[in-house]
Amino acid sequence: MTIRTAWPAETIWEQVYPLLPDFTVEVLPEIDSSNSELMRRARAGQREPTLLVAERQTAGRGRMGRVWQSAPGDSLTFSLSLPLAPTDWSGLSLAVGLSLAESLHSDVGLKWPNDLWFQDRKLGGILVEAASMGGLSQVVVGVGLNIRPRAAEGLNTPPAALNELLPELTAADGLASVALPLIKTLLTFEKSGFAPLKGRYAARDVLQGRRVHTSDGLQGLALGVGPGGALRLQTESGVQDIHSAEISVRPFT
């Protein structure tokens, strides 16, 4: 007998309604990808703010085309679609990560540009996509969080689980904790961008002060992030701002 999760959909809707009166919450037992579904809707002209939770994803997507595996109860996977028109999109994934980390636990760190870490292991990831229709922008923010421990086979970074920090936490609890703060963060970002969040991000930055290398072949000392969310990297040729790359941690030699 399968016991369905009691998701806090109505509670979240009641919290968000004063901010977004046309907001909806949907929970699907299975879908290919919550991000793919909301992007399909956005491209079809649907602009209502929507939180879509997927109990299981058969083709979940991470950054750089990676597959995100999810199973009911073991992980929390959801996507949020909002009409958003910030002056500057730079640093949006960092703002999302910061909101999630602050909502979950004081020991959750942030690995630029879009991963949540605990003890140098990956707790979760973020995928931000956007669609434009007739000059109007719709952003879709996808989130995948490990609730319970998972196998490390085939993963570039060893996985961590939120149950290591919060043993009684369920996927439904996690959603209840992060949904409203995330929406508030996105609405604030639309007005103010990433710069006001830079100090809070720095407090959780797991790369700052460590030697790293990028997927573009650069290596150096991570100096934190700039006001636009770029990773500042001290290389042999000087300080460079990295706007888009995969980052791996290298120990000092």
C-alpha atoms as an extended CHARMM CRD file, in Angstrom:
* protein
*
       253  EXT
         1         1  MET       CA              0.0000000000        0.0000000000        0.0000000000  PROA      1               0.0000000000
         2         2  THR       CA              1.4030000000        3.3930000000       -1.0250000000  PROA      2               0.0000000000
         3         3  ILE       CA              0.9190000000        6.2180000000        1.4460000000  PROA      3               0.0000000000
         4         4  ARG       CA              0.6080000000        9.5700000000       -0.3100000000  PROA      4               0.0000000000
         5         5  THR       CA              2.4680000000       12.5510000000        1.0960000000  PROA      5               0.0000000000
         6         6  ALA       CA              0.2980000000       15.2100000000        2.7130000000  PROA      6               0.0000000000
         7         7  TRP       CA              1.6460000000       18.2880000000        0.9430000000  PROA      7               0.0000000000
         8         8  PRO       CA              1.0100000000       21.7490000000        2.4730000000  PROA      8               0.0000000000
         9         9  ALA       CA             -0.4430000000       23.1140000000       -0.7740000000  PROA      9               0.0000000000
        10        10  GLU       CA             -3.3520000000       24.9920000000        0.7940000000  PROA      10              0.0000000000
        11        11  THR       CA             -1.1880000000       26.5060000000        3.5270000000  PROA      11              0.0000000000
        12        12  ILE       CA              1.3560000000       27.7360000000        0.9790000000  PROA      12              0.0000000000
        13        13  TRP       CA             -1.4070000000       29.1580000000       -1.2220000000  PROA      13              0.0000000000
        14        14  GLU       CA             -2.8560000000       31.0650000000        1.7440000000  PROA      14              0.0000000000
        15        15  GLN       CA              0.5920000000       32.4940000000        2.5560000000  PROA      15              0.0000000000
        16        16  VAL       CA              1.3250000000       33.5850000000       -1.0060000000  PROA      16              0.0000000000
        17        17  TYR       CA             -2.1350000000       34.8290000000       -2.0380000000  PROA      17              0.0000000000
        18        18  PRO       CA             -1.6740000000       38.3400000000       -0.5420000000  PROA      18              0.0000000000
        19        19  LEU       CA              1.4560000000       38.7570000000       -2.6940000000  PROA      19              0.0000000000
        20        20  LEU       CA              0.2430000000       36.9620000000       -5.8300000000  PROA      20              0.0000000000
        21        21  PRO       CA             -3.5680000000       36.6690000000       -6.0330000000  PROA      21              0.0000000000
        22        22  ASP       CA             -3.4630000000       34.4750000000       -9.1530000000  PROA      22              0.0000000000
        23        23  PHE       CA             -0.9790000000       32.0260000000       -7.6130000000  PROA      23              0.0000000000
        24        24  THR       CA             -1.6150000000       28.2760000000       -7.8690000000  PROA      24              0.0000000000
        25        25  VAL       CA             -0.0230000000       25.1900000000       -6.3060000000  PROA      25              0.0000000000
        26        26  GLU       CA             -0.0270000000       21.8140000000       -8.0540000000  PROA      26              0.0000000000
        27        27  VAL       CA              1.2940000000       18.4290000000       -6.8900000000  PROA      27              0.0000000000
        28        28  LEU       CA              1.8120000000       15.6870000000       -9.4650000000  PROA      28              0.0000000000
        29        29  PRO       CA              2.6930000000       12.0790000000       -8.5560000000  PROA      29              0.0000000000
        30        30  GLU       CA              4.9240000000       11.7770000000      -11.6440000000  PROA      30              0.0000000000
        31        31  ILE       CA              6.1260000000       13.9250000000      -14.5210000000  PROA      31              0.0000000000
        32        32  ASP       CA              9.0750000000       14.0530000000      -16.8830000000  PROA      32              0.0000000000
        33        33  SER       CA             10.4240000000       17.2990000000      -15.4160000000  PROA      33              0.0000000000
        34        34  SER       CA              8.6970000000       20.0270000000      -13.4370000000  PROA      34              0.0000000000
        35        35  ASN       CA             10.8850000000       22.6420000000      -15.1360000000  PROA      35              0.0000000000
        36        36  SER       CA             10.1280000000       21.2610000000      -18.5880000000  PROA      36              0.0000000000
        37        37  GLU       CA              6.3930000000       21.3110000000      -17.8730000000  PROA      37              0.0000000000
        38        38  LEU       CA              6.3800000000       24.9180000000      -16.6660000000  PROA      38              0.0000000000
        39        39  MET       CA              8.5620000000       26.0020000000      -19.5790000000  PROA      39              0.0000000000
        40        40  ARG       CA              6.0800000000       24.3640000000      -21.9600000000  PROA      40              0.0000000000
        41        41  ARG       CA              3.2750000000       26.2940000000      -20.3080000000  PROA      41              0.0000000000
        42        42  ALA       CA              5.2360000000       29.5550000000      -20.3920000000  PROA      42              0.0000000000
        43        43  ARG       CA              5.9430000000       29.1840000000      -24.1040000000  PROA      43              0.0000000000
        44        44  ALA       CA              2.2290000000       28.5300000000      -24.6230000000  PROA      44              0.0000000000
        45        45  GLY       CA              1.4480000000       31.8680000000      -23.0000000000  PROA      45              0.0000000000
        46        46  GLN       CA              0.5600000000       30.8310000000      -19.4400000000  PROA      46              0.0000000000
        47        47  ARG       CA              1.7790000000       33.5490000000      -17.0860000000  PROA      47              0.0000000000
        48        48  GLU       CA              0.0340000000       32.6910000000      -13.8110000000  PROA      48              0.0000000000
        49        49  PRO       CA              2.5040000000       32.2340000000      -10.9450000000  PROA      49              0.0000000000
        50        50  THR       CA              2.6440000000       28.4700000000      -10.3780000000  PROA      50              0.0000000000
        51        51  LEU       CA              4.3730000000       26.1950000000       -7.8900000000  PROA      51              0.0000000000
        52        52  LEU       CA              4.5880000000       22.6840000000       -9.3380000000  PROA      52              0.0000000000
        53        53  VAL       CA              5.7350000000       19.8420000000       -7.0830000000  PROA      53              0.0000000000
        54        54  ALA       CA              6.7520000000       16.5140000000       -8.6080000000  PROA      54              0.0000000000
        55        55  GLU       CA              6.8040000000       13.4970000000       -6.3090000000  PROA      55              0.0000000000
        56        56  ARG       CA              8.7590000000       11.6090000000       -8.9610000000  PROA      56              0.0000000000
        57        57  GLN       CA             10.5470000000       12.8910000000      -12.0580000000  PROA      57              0.0000000000
        58        58  THR       CA             11.3460000000       10.5410000000      -14.9160000000  PROA      58              0.0000000000
        59        59  ALA       CA             13.5370000000       13.0370000000      -16.7880000000  PROA      59              0.0000000000
        60        60  GLY       CA             14.5130000000       15.6230000000      -14.2190000000  PROA      60              0.0000000000
        61        61  ARG       CA             17.1200000000       18.0940000000      -15.4250000000  PROA      61              0.0000000000
        62        62  GLY       CA             19.9990000000       19.7760000000      -13.6680000000  PROA      62              0.0000000000
        63        63  ARG       CA             22.4530000000       22.3720000000      -14.8880000000  PROA      63              0.0000000000
        64        64  MET       CA             24.5830000000       21.5490000000      -17.9710000000  PROA      64              0.0000000000
        65        65  GLY       CA             22.0210000000       18.9270000000      -19.0220000000  PROA      65              0.0000000000
        66        66  ARG       CA             22.6800000000       16.6320000000      -16.0740000000  PROA      66              0.0000000000
        67        67  VAL       CA             19.9680000000       14.2340000000      -14.9520000000  PROA      67              0.0000000000
        68        68  TRP       CA             18.3960000000       14.7970000000      -11.5360000000  PROA      68              0.0000000000
        69        69  GLN       CA             17.0100000000       11.5790000000      -10.1030000000  PROA      69              0.0000000000
        70        70  SER       CA             14.1100000000       11.8130000000       -7.6860000000  PROA      70              0.0000000000
        71        71  ALA       CA             11.9680000000        9.3540000000       -5.7820000000  PROA      71              0.0000000000
        72        72  PRO       CA              8.9770000000        9.9980000000       -3.5140000000  PROA      72              0.0000000000
        73        73  GLY       CA             10.1250000000       10.9160000000       -0.0140000000  PROA      73              0.0000000000
        74        74  ASP       CA             13.8420000000       10.7090000000       -0.8110000000  PROA      74              0.0000000000
        75        75  SER       CA             14.0070000000       14.1320000000       -2.3960000000  PROA      75              0.0000000000
        76        76  LEU       CA             12.0790000000       17.3450000000       -2.8190000000  PROA      76              0.0000000000
        77        77  THR       CA             11.7170000000       18.4540000000       -6.4340000000  PROA      77              0.0000000000
        78        78  PHE       CA              9.6450000000       21.4320000000       -7.4640000000  PROA      78              0.0000000000
        79        79  SER       CA              9.6020000000       24.3160000000       -9.9060000000  PROA      79              0.0000000000
        80        80  LEU       CA              8.2490000000       27.8180000000       -9.5630000000  PROA      80              0.0000000000
        81        81  SER       CA              7.0840000000       29.8870000000      -12.5300000000  PROA      81              0.0000000000
        82        82  LEU       CA              6.7120000000       33.6490000000      -12.1690000000  PROA      82              0.0000000000
        83        83  PRO       CA              6.4000000000       36.6360000000      -14.4840000000  PROA      83              0.0000000000
        84        84  LEU       CA              9.5680000000       38.5380000000      -13.6390000000  PROA      84              0.0000000000
        85        85  ALA       CA             11.1990000000       41.5900000000      -15.1980000000  PROA      85              0.0000000000
        86        86  PRO       CA             14.3390000000       42.5780000000      -13.2650000000  PROA      86              0.0000000000
        87        87  THR       CA             16.6020000000       45.2950000000      -14.6410000000  PROA      87              0.0000000000
        88        88  ASP       CA             19.5520000000       42.9120000000      -14.3050000000  PROA      88              0.0000000000
        89        89  TRP       CA             19.2220000000       39.1150000000      -14.2370000000  PROA      89              0.0000000000
        90        90  SER       CA             22.7860000000       38.6250000000      -12.9340000000  PROA      90              0.0000000000
        91        91  GLY       CA             22.9800000000       36.6820000000       -9.6860000000  PROA      91              0.0000000000
        92        92  LEU       CA             19.4400000000       35.2770000000       -9.7960000000  PROA      92              0.0000000000
        93        93  SER       CA             20.5110000000       31.6720000000       -9.1220000000  PROA      93              0.0000000000
        94        94  LEU       CA             22.6560000000       32.9040000000       -6.2130000000  PROA      94              0.0000000000
        95        95  ALA       CA             19.6710000000       34.7190000000       -4.7130000000  PROA      95              0.0000000000
        96        96  VAL       CA             17.5880000000       31.5480000000       -5.0300000000  PROA      96              0.0000000000
        97        97  GLY       CA             20.2850000000       29.4520000000       -3.3580000000  PROA      97              0.0000000000
        98        98  LEU       CA             20.6550000000       31.9420000000       -0.5360000000  PROA      98              0.0000000000
        99        99  SER       CA             16.9210000000       31.9340000000        0.1380000000  PROA      99              0.0000000000
       100       100  LEU       CA             16.8180000000       28.1390000000        0.2580000000  PROA      100             0.0000000000
       101       101  ALA       CA             19.8660000000       27.8500000000        2.4980000000  PROA      101             0.0000000000
       102       102  GLU       CA             18.6140000000       30.4340000000        4.9790000000  PROA      102             0.0000000000
       103       103  SER       CA             15.2120000000       28.7120000000        5.1310000000  PROA      103             0.0000000000
       104       104  LEU       CA             16.6570000000       25.2450000000        5.7630000000  PROA      104             0.0000000000
       105       105  HSD       CA             19.5610000000       25.2970000000        8.2300000000  PROA      105             0.0000000000
       106       106  SER       CA             22.4380000000       27.4680000000        9.4280000000  PROA      106             0.0000000000
       107       107  ASP       CA             24.9700000000       24.8450000000        8.2940000000  PROA      107             0.0000000000
       108       108  VAL       CA             23.8430000000       24.7710000000        4.6520000000  PROA      108             0.0000000000
       109       109  GLY       CA             26.5140000000       26.3620000000        2.4690000000  PROA      109             0.0000000000
       110       110  LEU       CA             26.4700000000       27.7220000000       -1.0820000000  PROA      110             0.0000000000
       111       111  LYS       CA             28.7570000000       26.6430000000       -3.9090000000  PROA      111             0.0000000000
       112       112  TRP       CA             28.7800000000       29.0930000000       -6.7890000000  PROA      112             0.0000000000
       113       113  PRO       CA             26.7770000000       29.3050000000       -8.9320000000  PROA      113             0.0000000000
       114       114  ASN       CA             23.7910000000       27.1610000000       -7.9470000000  PROA      114             0.0000000000
       115       115  ASP       CA             24.5060000000       24.3110000000       -5.5290000000  PROA      115             0.0000000000
       116       116  LEU       CA             23.6990000000       23.8330000000       -1.8470000000  PROA      116             0.0000000000
       117       117  TRP       CA             26.4500000000       22.0640000000        0.0870000000  PROA      117             0.0000000000
       118       118  PHE       CA             27.0450000000       20.4820000000        3.4740000000  PROA      118             0.0000000000
       119       119  GLN       CA             30.5270000000       19.3350000000        4.4770000000  PROA      119             0.0000000000
       120       120  ASP       CA             31.7860000000       19.5630000000        0.8740000000  PROA      120             0.0000000000
       121       121  ARG       CA             28.9550000000       17.3760000000       -0.3970000000  PROA      121             0.0000000000
       122       122  LYS       CA             25.9980000000       18.3740000000       -2.5370000000  PROA      122             0.0000000000
       123       123  LEU       CA             22.6330000000       18.7890000000       -0.8200000000  PROA      123             0.0000000000
       124       124  GLY       CA             20.7850000000       20.1470000000       -3.7980000000  PROA      124             0.0000000000
       125       125  GLY       CA             20.8380000000       22.1400000000       -6.9840000000  PROA      125             0.0000000000
       126       126  ILE       CA             19.0190000000       24.8980000000       -8.8250000000  PROA      126             0.0000000000
       127       127  LEU       CA             18.0900000000       25.2770000000      -12.4840000000  PROA      127             0.0000000000
       128       128  VAL       CA             16.9130000000       28.7060000000      -13.6390000000  PROA      128             0.0000000000
       129       129  GLU       CA             15.3500000000       29.1190000000      -17.0780000000  PROA      129             0.0000000000
       130       130  ALA       CA             13.4420000000       31.9360000000      -18.7350000000  PROA      130             0.0000000000
       131       131  ALA       CA             10.9720000000       32.3200000000      -21.5620000000  PROA      131             0.0000000000
       132       132  SER       CA              9.9920000000       35.5110000000      -23.3500000000  PROA      132             0.0000000000
       133       133  MET       CA              6.6350000000       36.0110000000      -25.0570000000  PROA      133             0.0000000000
       134       134  GLY       CA              5.7830000000       39.2980000000      -26.7040000000  PROA      134             0.0000000000
       135       135  GLY       CA              8.3690000000       41.1520000000      -24.6590000000  PROA      135             0.0000000000
       136       136  LEU       CA              7.1440000000       39.6520000000      -21.3610000000  PROA      136             0.0000000000
       137       137  SER       CA              9.5230000000       37.4980000000      -19.3550000000  PROA      137             0.0000000000
       138       138  GLN       CA              8.6340000000       34.3760000000      -17.3930000000  PROA      138             0.0000000000
       139       139  VAL       CA             11.2220000000       32.7750000000      -15.1220000000  PROA      139             0.0000000000
       140       140  VAL       CA             11.1060000000       29.1230000000      -14.0840000000  PROA      140             0.0000000000
       141       141  VAL       CA             13.1540000000       28.1720000000      -11.0360000000  PROA      141             0.0000000000
       142       142  GLY       CA             13.7030000000       24.4590000000      -10.4970000000  PROA      142             0.0000000000
       143       143  VAL       CA             14.8920000000       23.0800000000       -7.1640000000  PROA      143             0.0000000000
       144       144  GLY       CA             16.0700000000       19.5970000000       -6.2340000000  PROA      144             0.0000000000
       145       145  LEU       CA             16.9720000000       18.7970000000       -2.6260000000  PROA      145             0.0000000000
       146       146  ASN       CA             18.1520000000       15.4970000000       -1.1480000000  PROA      146             0.0000000000
       147       147  ILE       CA             16.0050000000       14.6830000000        1.8730000000  PROA      147             0.0000000000
       148       148  ARG       CA             17.3770000000       11.1930000000        2.5650000000  PROA      148             0.0000000000
       149       149  PRO       CA             20.8430000000        9.7780000000        1.7750000000  PROA      149             0.0000000000
       150       150  ARG       CA             21.3180000000        8.6070000000       -1.8020000000  PROA      150             0.0000000000
       151       151  ALA       CA             23.8620000000        6.5020000000       -3.6550000000  PROA      151             0.0000000000
       152       152  ALA       CA             26.9580000000        8.2990000000       -4.9340000000  PROA      152             0.0000000000
       153       153  GLU       CA             27.4650000000        6.1900000000       -8.0690000000  PROA      153             0.0000000000
       154       154  GLY       CA             27.6760000000        8.2810000000      -11.2230000000  PROA      154             0.0000000000
       155       155  LEU       CA             27.8290000000       11.6030000000       -9.3620000000  PROA      155             0.0000000000
       156       156  ASN       CA             30.7040000000       14.0630000000       -9.7190000000  PROA      156             0.0000000000
       157       157  THR       CA             30.2380000000       15.3060000000       -6.1580000000  PROA      157             0.0000000000
       158       158  PRO       CA             29.3710000000       13.0500000000       -3.1900000000  PROA      158             0.0000000000
       159       159  PRO       CA             25.7780000000       13.6430000000       -2.0600000000  PROA      159             0.0000000000
       160       160  ALA       CA             24.6120000000       14.9110000000        1.3060000000  PROA      160             0.0000000000
       161       161  ALA       CA             21.1020000000       14.7660000000        2.7280000000  PROA      161             0.0000000000
       162       162  LEU       CA             19.0420000000       17.1970000000        4.7680000000  PROA      162             0.0000000000
       163       163  ASN       CA             18.1630000000       14.3880000000        7.1910000000  PROA      163             0.0000000000
       164       164  GLU       CA             21.7830000000       14.5900000000        8.3590000000  PROA      164             0.0000000000
       165       165  LEU       CA             20.9940000000       18.0710000000        9.6560000000  PROA      165             0.0000000000
       166       166  LEU       CA             17.2810000000       17.6650000000       10.3500000000  PROA      166             0.0000000000
       167       167  PRO       CA             16.5540000000       13.9680000000       11.0220000000  PROA      167             0.0000000000
       168       168  GLU       CA             12.7590000000       14.3820000000       11.1630000000  PROA      168             0.0000000000
       169       169  LEU       CA             12.4630000000       16.5780000000        8.0680000000  PROA      169             0.0000000000
       170       170  THR       CA             10.1700000000       15.3210000000        5.2970000000  PROA      170             0.0000000000
       171       171  ALA       CA              9.8760000000       16.5740000000        1.7330000000  PROA      171             0.0000000000
       172       172  ALA       CA              6.5920000000       18.2390000000        2.6740000000  PROA      172             0.0000000000
       173       173  ASP       CA              8.2600000000       19.9680000000        5.6380000000  PROA      173             0.0000000000
       174       174  GLY       CA             11.0240000000       21.1990000000        3.3670000000  PROA      174             0.0000000000
       175       175  LEU       CA              8.5430000000       22.6550000000        0.8960000000  PROA      175             0.0000000000
       176       176  ALA       CA              6.6550000000       24.4080000000        3.6870000000  PROA      176             0.0000000000
       177       177  SER       CA              9.9060000000       25.9670000000        4.8980000000  PROA      177             0.0000000000
       178       178  VAL       CA             11.2170000000       27.2850000000        1.5960000000  PROA      178             0.0000000000
       179       179  ALA       CA              8.2230000000       28.2320000000       -0.5950000000  PROA      179             0.0000000000
       180       180  LEU       CA              7.1270000000       31.6050000000        0.7890000000  PROA      180             0.0000000000
       181       181  PRO       CA             10.6620000000       32.9400000000        1.4780000000  PROA      181             0.0000000000
       182       182  LEU       CA             11.6950000000       31.9530000000       -2.0530000000  PROA      182             0.0000000000
       183       183  ILE       CA              8.8060000000       33.8390000000       -3.6340000000  PROA      183             0.0000000000
       184       184  LYS       CA              9.5520000000       36.9000000000       -1.4940000000  PROA      184             0.0000000000
       185       185  THR       CA             13.2140000000       36.7180000000       -2.5210000000  PROA      185             0.0000000000
       186       186  LEU       CA             12.3210000000       36.6080000000       -6.2180000000  PROA      186             0.0000000000
       187       187  LEU       CA             10.0000000000       39.6030000000       -5.9110000000  PROA      187             0.0000000000
       188       188  THR       CA             12.6880000000       41.5290000000       -4.0250000000  PROA      188             0.0000000000
       189       189  PHE       CA             15.3080000000       40.5400000000       -6.5900000000  PROA      189             0.0000000000
       190       190  GLU       CA             13.1040000000       41.9300000000       -9.3440000000  PROA      190             0.0000000000
       191       191  LYS       CA             13.3080000000       45.3690000000       -7.6940000000  PROA      191             0.0000000000
       192       192  SER       CA             16.8010000000       45.3950000000       -6.2270000000  PROA      192             0.0000000000
       193       193  GLY       CA             18.9120000000       42.7140000000       -7.9180000000  PROA      193             0.0000000000
       194       194  PHE       CA             21.6170000000       40.6730000000       -6.2100000000  PROA      194             0.0000000000
       195       195  ALA       CA             23.8120000000       43.4340000000       -4.7390000000  PROA      195             0.0000000000
       196       196  PRO       CA             21.8650000000       43.8320000000       -1.4330000000  PROA      196             0.0000000000
       197       197  LEU       CA             22.2410000000       40.0620000000       -0.8360000000  PROA      197             0.0000000000
       198       198  LYS       CA             26.0100000000       39.9260000000       -1.3890000000  PROA      198             0.0000000000
       199       199  GLY       CA             26.9560000000       40.0940000000        2.3030000000  PROA      199             0.0000000000
       200       200  ARG       CA             24.5520000000       37.3540000000        3.3130000000  PROA      200             0.0000000000
       201       201  TYR       CA             25.7730000000       35.1740000000        0.4530000000  PROA      201             0.0000000000
       202       202  ALA       CA             29.3830000000       35.6530000000        1.5880000000  PROA      202             0.0000000000
       203       203  ALA       CA             28.5040000000       34.2320000000        5.0170000000  PROA      203             0.0000000000
       204       204  ARG       CA             27.6190000000       30.8860000000        3.3610000000  PROA      204             0.0000000000
       205       205  ASP       CA             30.1170000000       30.8810000000        0.4910000000  PROA      205             0.0000000000
       206       206  VAL       CA             31.9720000000       27.5280000000        0.6140000000  PROA      206             0.0000000000
       207       207  LEU       CA             34.4470000000       28.5040000000       -2.1370000000  PROA      207             0.0000000000
       208       208  GLN       CA             35.8280000000       31.7360000000       -0.7260000000  PROA      208             0.0000000000
       209       209  GLY       CA             39.5030000000       31.3720000000        0.1760000000  PROA      209             0.0000000000
       210       210  ARG       CA             39.8710000000       28.0230000000       -1.5770000000  PROA      210             0.0000000000
       211       211  ARG       CA             41.7850000000       27.0730000000       -4.6900000000  PROA      211             0.0000000000
       212       212  VAL       CA             39.4590000000       26.1110000000       -7.5250000000  PROA      212             0.0000000000
       213       213  HSD       CA             39.5270000000       25.4040000000      -11.2200000000  PROA      213             0.0000000000
       214       214  THR       CA             36.9010000000       26.1740000000      -13.8250000000  PROA      214             0.0000000000
       215       215  SER       CA             35.5320000000       24.1770000000      -16.7330000000  PROA      215             0.0000000000
       216       216  ASP       CA             37.1310000000       26.8430000000      -18.9670000000  PROA      216             0.0000000000
       217       217  GLY       CA             40.6100000000       25.8530000000      -17.8180000000  PROA      217             0.0000000000
       218       218  LEU       CA             41.2590000000       28.6700000000      -15.3460000000  PROA      218             0.0000000000
       219       219  GLN       CA             42.5260000000       28.0620000000      -11.8300000000  PROA      219             0.0000000000
       220       220  GLY       CA             43.1840000000       30.2570000000       -8.8630000000  PROA      220             0.0000000000
       221       221  LEU       CA             41.9670000000       31.4370000000       -5.4840000000  PROA      221             0.0000000000
       222       222  ALA       CA             38.2670000000       32.1540000000       -5.0660000000  PROA      222             0.0000000000
       223       223  LEU       CA             37.7900000000       35.6440000000       -3.6130000000  PROA      223             0.0000000000
       224       224  GLY       CA             34.0190000000       35.5730000000       -3.1930000000  PROA      224             0.0000000000
       225       225  VAL       CA             31.3950000000       37.1000000000       -5.4630000000  PROA      225             0.0000000000
       226       226  GLY       CA             30.9320000000       40.5860000000       -6.8290000000  PROA      226             0.0000000000
       227       227  PRO       CA             27.7920000000       42.7600000000       -6.5830000000  PROA      227             0.0000000000
       228       228  GLY       CA             26.4690000000       41.2240000000       -9.8140000000  PROA      228             0.0000000000
       229       229  GLY       CA             27.0320000000       37.6630000000       -8.6080000000  PROA      229             0.0000000000
       230       230  ALA       CA             30.1770000000       36.9230000000      -10.6450000000  PROA      230             0.0000000000
       231       231  LEU       CA             32.7790000000       34.6820000000       -8.9900000000  PROA      231             0.0000000000
       232       232  ARG       CA             35.9870000000       36.6540000000       -8.4090000000  PROA      232             0.0000000000
       233       233  LEU       CA             39.0330000000       34.5140000000       -9.1240000000  PROA      233             0.0000000000
       234       234  GLN       CA             42.6450000000       35.4440000000       -8.3240000000  PROA      234             0.0000000000
       235       235  THR       CA             44.6990000000       33.9230000000      -11.1330000000  PROA      235             0.0000000000
       236       236  GLU       CA             48.3580000000       34.2520000000      -12.0740000000  PROA      236             0.0000000000
       237       237  SER       CA             47.4030000000       36.9920000000      -14.5230000000  PROA      237             0.0000000000
       238       238  GLY       CA             45.2310000000       38.9370000000      -12.0630000000  PROA      238             0.0000000000
       239       239  VAL       CA             41.6800000000       38.9540000000      -10.7420000000  PROA      239             0.0000000000
       240       240  GLN       CA             39.0580000000       37.7230000000      -13.1930000000  PROA      240             0.0000000000
       241       241  ASP       CA             35.2770000000       37.7690000000      -12.9040000000  PROA      241             0.0000000000
       242       242  ILE       CA             33.7110000000       34.4240000000      -13.8410000000  PROA      242             0.0000000000
       243       243  HSD       CA             30.1270000000       34.7530000000      -15.0290000000  PROA      243             0.0000000000
       244       244  SER       CA             29.4110000000       31.2150000000      -16.2230000000  PROA      244             0.0000000000
       245       245  ALA       CA             31.4100000000       28.0280000000      -15.6370000000  PROA      245             0.0000000000
       246       246  GLU       CA             31.4940000000       24.7930000000      -13.7020000000  PROA      246             0.0000000000
       247       247  ILE       CA             33.7100000000       25.0780000000      -10.6190000000  PROA      247             0.0000000000
       248       248  SER       CA             35.6900000000       22.2790000000       -8.9690000000  PROA      248             0.0000000000
       249       249  VAL       CA             37.5240000000       22.5920000000       -5.6770000000  PROA      249             0.0000000000
       250       250  ARG       CA             41.2340000000       21.8600000000       -5.6100000000  PROA      250             0.0000000000
       251       251  PRO       CA             43.2320000000       21.5330000000       -2.3950000000  PROA      251             0.0000000000
       252       252  PHE       CA             46.1530000000       23.8680000000       -1.7990000000  PROA      252             0.0000000000
       253       253  THR       CA             49.5010000000       22.4150000000       -2.9600000000  PROA      253             0.0000000000
